[in-house]
Amino acid sequence: MTKIRSWFLTGILVMTPLILTIYVAWAFITFVDNLVVPLVPFYYRPSNYLPFSIPGLGLIIVFIFTTFVGLLATGLFGRTLIRIWENILNRMPVVRSVYSAIKQILETVMATQSDAFRQAVLVQYPRKDIWAIGFVTGSTKGEVGKRVDKKMVNVFMPTTPNPTSGFLLFFPEEDLIFLNMTVEDALKLVVSGGMVVPKEK
């Protein structure tokens, strides 16, 4: 009976992440399809010529459209259109602030991927002898970095179980303990509340 219970629990551990992953992926694909496919002209929809629908068609369209926009933006004509569009947005008080903030965040992450969550560290926070996992996002630059004599590092401190929220803290590099675990393993440890512990490397 004990073995059966053990097998059952093992089955739950194996099946639950798989089923949830498939469900979330399918729900996302369906959501994008329902959002994008209706925008396609009726006569160009594959469902009019095929006896079945194509799952993920919306994602394919979004990928092609996004790639085309990126290609267009690298040319002179595209850059001119973007400049005109940004000039219009910059004249709208509230919209200007939101657009500028989002653009700056995306440009920072995309342009300096080596600095974005590049390493997991152990820091004493919120006080001495209490330790927390943080993620190095780069060296402290600008006025903040110049105001301190020590070499400072930007550390993002995520919350559990939602790692997308957290705190940006500035630590002296000498106060950080750099971990050997990958960023992915550290995120799993944080999200799970310490229940998923990665193997030591």
Kinemage of the C-alpha trace (Angstrom):
@kinemage 1
@onewidth
@group {chain A} dominant
@subgroup {mainchain}
@vectorlist {calphas} color= white
{ca met a 1} P 0.000 0.000 0.000
{ca thr a 2} L 2.891 2.333 0.797
{ca lys a 3} L 4.430 1.710 -2.631
{ca ile a 4} L 1.119 2.427 -4.376
{ca arg a 5} L 0.835 5.708 -2.478
{ca ser a 6} L 4.416 6.588 -3.414
{ca trp a 7} L 3.773 5.777 -7.084
{ca phe a 8} L 0.593 7.850 -7.037
{ca leu a 9} L 2.356 10.885 -5.553
{ca thr a 10} L 5.192 10.495 -8.052
{ca gly a 11} L 2.617 10.372 -10.842
{ca ile a 12} L 1.092 13.610 -9.572
{ca leu a 13} L 4.511 15.283 -9.495
{ca val a 14} L 5.191 14.168 -13.067
{ca met a 15} L 1.763 14.805 -14.591
{ca thr a 16} L 0.718 18.067 -12.917
{ca pro a 17} L 3.466 20.325 -14.374
{ca leu a 18} L 3.024 18.687 -17.787
{ca ile a 19} L -0.761 19.103 -17.843
{ca leu a 20} L -0.619 22.671 -16.532
{ca thr a 21} L 2.054 23.604 -19.087
{ca ile a 22} L 0.010 22.175 -21.957
{ca tyr a 23} L -3.128 23.893 -20.651
{ca val a 24} L -1.459 27.299 -20.301
{ca ala a 25} L 0.203 27.003 -23.727
{ca trp a 26} L -3.068 25.967 -25.374
{ca ala a 27} L -4.998 28.746 -23.611
{ca phe a 28} L -2.430 31.310 -24.764
{ca ile a 29} L -2.499 30.041 -28.351
{ca thr a 30} L -6.310 30.094 -28.360
{ca phe a 31} L -6.358 33.607 -26.893
{ca val a 32} L -3.987 34.957 -29.564
{ca asp a 33} L -5.891 33.147 -32.335
{ca asn a 34} L -9.217 34.599 -31.177
{ca leu a 35} L -7.633 38.044 -31.022
{ca val a 36} L -5.700 38.058 -34.305
{ca val a 37} L -7.457 35.726 -36.773
{ca pro a 38} L -10.693 37.804 -36.902
{ca leu a 39} L -8.552 40.729 -38.122
{ca val a 40} L -7.522 38.734 -41.206
{ca pro a 41} L -9.757 39.456 -44.237
{ca phe a 42} L -12.395 36.742 -44.620
{ca tyr a 43} L -11.195 35.487 -47.997
{ca tyr a 44} L -7.621 35.021 -46.741
{ca arg a 45} L -8.484 32.810 -43.792
{ca pro a 46} L -7.276 29.199 -44.240
{ca ser a 47} L -10.403 27.905 -42.488
{ca asn a 48} L -12.410 28.866 -45.581
{ca tyr a 49} L -10.410 26.453 -47.717
{ca leu a 50} L -9.470 23.734 -45.238
{ca pro a 51} L -11.814 21.346 -43.394
{ca phe a 52} L -10.026 22.164 -40.132
{ca ser a 53} L -8.639 25.201 -38.316
{ca ile a 54} L -4.921 25.766 -37.822
{ca pro a 55} L -3.987 26.171 -34.131
{ca gly a 56} L -1.344 28.827 -33.632
{ca leu a 57} L -2.193 30.748 -36.802
{ca gly a 58} L -2.515 33.914 -34.738
{ca leu a 59} L 0.982 33.442 -33.292
{ca ile a 60} L 2.395 32.898 -36.780
{ca ile a 61} L 0.743 36.094 -38.003
{ca val a 62} L 2.023 38.053 -34.988
{ca phe a 63} L 5.556 36.702 -35.541
{ca ile a 64} L 5.544 37.609 -39.244
{ca phe a 65} L 4.057 41.050 -38.572
{ca thr a 66} L 6.528 41.799 -35.754
{ca thr a 67} L 9.467 40.700 -37.913
{ca phe a 68} L 8.224 42.888 -40.764
{ca val a 69} L 7.895 45.890 -38.439
{ca gly a 70} L 11.445 45.270 -37.190
{ca leu a 71} L 12.706 45.110 -40.773
{ca leu a 72} L 10.835 48.289 -41.645
{ca ala a 73} L 12.177 50.091 -38.575
{ca thr a 74} L 15.783 49.506 -39.634
{ca gly a 75} L 15.286 51.439 -42.880
{ca leu a 76} L 15.240 55.194 -43.454
{ca phe a 77} L 11.517 55.243 -44.224
{ca gly a 78} L 10.692 53.239 -41.119
{ca arg a 79} L 12.837 55.406 -38.858
{ca thr a 80} L 11.120 58.500 -40.247
{ca leu a 81} L 7.680 57.052 -39.495
{ca ile a 82} L 8.757 56.116 -35.965
{ca arg a 83} L 10.122 59.612 -35.379
{ca ile a 84} L 6.835 61.175 -36.528
{ca trp a 85} L 4.844 58.732 -34.376
{ca glu a 86} L 6.965 59.462 -31.302
{ca asn a 87} L 6.632 63.217 -31.827
{ca ile a 88} L 2.850 62.803 -31.773
{ca leu a 89} L 2.957 60.684 -28.610
{ca asn a 90} L 5.311 63.111 -26.876
{ca arg a 91} L 2.640 65.802 -27.128
{ca met a 92} L 0.212 63.735 -25.058
{ca pro a 93} L 1.026 64.236 -21.341
{ca val a 94} L -0.108 60.909 -19.843
{ca val a 95} L 0.562 58.760 -22.904
{ca arg a 96} L 4.040 60.266 -23.214
{ca ser a 97} L 5.053 59.132 -19.730
{ca val a 98} L 3.751 55.581 -20.192
{ca tyr a 99} L 5.285 55.179 -23.656
{ca ser a 100} L 8.677 56.559 -22.596
{ca ala a 101} L 8.846 54.315 -19.527
{ca ile a 102} L 7.947 51.152 -21.451
{ca lys a 103} L 10.325 51.983 -24.291
{ca gln a 104} L 13.211 52.704 -21.928
{ca ile a 105} L 12.727 49.435 -20.057
{ca leu a 106} L 12.566 47.386 -23.266
{ca glu a 107} L 15.577 49.132 -24.796
{ca thr a 108} L 17.605 48.576 -21.638
{ca val a 109} L 16.764 44.869 -21.479
{ca met a 110} L 17.225 44.245 -25.208
{ca ala a 111} L 20.389 46.292 -25.594
{ca thr a 112} L 22.171 44.918 -22.540
{ca gln a 113} L 20.998 41.342 -22.261
{ca ser a 114} L 24.290 40.469 -20.602
{ca asp a 115} L 23.309 42.736 -17.712
{ca ala a 116} L 19.725 41.502 -17.348
{ca phe a 117} L 19.408 38.866 -14.620
{ca arg a 118} L 22.884 37.655 -15.479
{ca gln a 119} L 23.705 36.000 -12.155
{ca ala a 120} L 22.067 34.933 -8.915
{ca val a 121} L 23.575 36.241 -5.699
{ca leu a 122} L 23.096 35.839 -1.973
{ca val a 123} L 22.749 39.066 0.003
{ca gln a 124} L 22.033 40.023 3.591
{ca tyr a 125} L 18.556 41.554 3.457
{ca pro a 126} L 16.573 43.141 5.082
{ca arg a 127} L 19.157 43.062 7.897
{ca lys a 128} L 22.402 41.372 8.846
{ca asp a 129} L 22.319 37.564 9.230
{ca ile a 130} L 19.091 37.278 7.192
{ca trp a 131} L 19.874 36.112 3.680
{ca ala a 132} L 17.931 36.479 0.452
{ca ile a 133} L 18.428 35.598 -3.202
{ca gly a 134} L 18.805 38.468 -5.634
{ca phe a 135} L 19.694 38.854 -9.294
{ca val a 136} L 22.459 41.058 -10.637
{ca thr a 137} L 21.142 43.372 -13.354
{ca gly a 138} L 24.338 45.305 -13.947
{ca ser a 139} L 26.878 47.620 -12.392
{ca thr a 140} L 25.550 50.809 -10.814
{ca lys a 141} L 26.078 53.725 -13.179
{ca gly a 142} L 25.124 57.375 -13.419
{ca glu a 143} L 24.734 59.633 -10.408
{ca val a 144} L 23.937 56.759 -8.033
{ca gly a 145} L 27.221 55.034 -8.850
{ca lys a 146} L 29.255 58.241 -8.589
{ca arg a 147} L 27.844 59.195 -5.190
{ca val a 148} L 29.335 56.113 -3.520
{ca asp a 149} L 33.075 55.455 -3.247
{ca lys a 150} L 32.698 51.668 -3.479
{ca lys a 151} L 31.983 49.663 -6.609
{ca met a 152} L 28.221 49.187 -6.515
{ca val a 153} L 26.049 46.561 -8.202
{ca asn a 154} L 22.353 46.685 -9.103
{ca val a 155} L 20.490 43.783 -7.506
{ca phe a 156} L 16.839 42.959 -8.125
{ca met a 157} L 15.179 41.315 -5.121
{ca pro a 158} L 12.118 39.324 -6.285
{ca thr a 159} L 9.143 38.417 -4.122
{ca thr a 160} L 7.594 34.980 -3.584
{ca pro a 161} L 5.616 33.564 -5.358
{ca asn a 162} L 5.483 36.382 -7.926
{ca pro a 163} L 9.059 37.160 -9.034
{ca thr a 164} L 7.928 39.911 -11.416
{ca ser a 165} L 7.498 42.226 -8.427
{ca gly a 166} L 10.293 43.138 -6.071
{ca phe a 167} L 12.852 45.775 -5.143
{ca leu a 168} L 15.858 47.353 -6.827
{ca leu a 169} L 18.716 47.631 -4.338
{ca phe a 170} L 22.299 48.844 -4.697
{ca phe a 171} L 24.921 46.711 -2.944
{ca pro a 172} L 28.700 47.027 -2.676
{ca glu a 173} L 30.097 44.229 -4.833
{ca glu a 174} L 32.162 42.975 -1.892
{ca asp a 175} L 28.958 42.266 0.078
{ca leu a 176} L 27.575 39.866 -2.535
{ca ile a 177} L 27.997 36.096 -2.546
{ca phe a 178} L 27.826 34.924 -6.154
{ca leu a 179} L 25.998 31.607 -6.508
{ca asn a 180} L 26.919 28.786 -8.872
{ca met a 181} L 23.273 27.946 -9.610
{ca thr a 182} L 21.756 29.236 -12.829
{ca val a 183} L 19.297 32.112 -12.918
{ca glu a 184} L 16.542 29.643 -13.852
{ca asp a 185} L 17.271 27.443 -10.831
{ca ala a 186} L 17.366 30.459 -8.532
{ca leu a 187} L 13.998 31.637 -9.864
{ca lys a 188} L 12.508 28.191 -9.224
{ca leu a 189} L 13.797 28.345 -5.661
{ca val a 190} L 12.235 31.773 -5.127
{ca val a 191} L 8.896 31.011 -6.810
{ca ser a 192} L 8.460 27.718 -4.945
{ca gly a 193} L 9.148 29.332 -1.590
{ca gly a 194} L 12.159 27.096 -1.045
{ca met a 195} L 10.357 23.833 -1.860
{ca val a 196} L 12.199 23.285 -5.154
{ca val a 197} L 15.901 23.166 -4.303
{ca pro a 198} L 18.328 22.882 -7.258
{ca lys a 199} L 21.159 20.379 -7.134
{ca glu a 200} L 24.436 21.850 -5.962
{ca lys a 201} L 27.016 22.277 -8.722
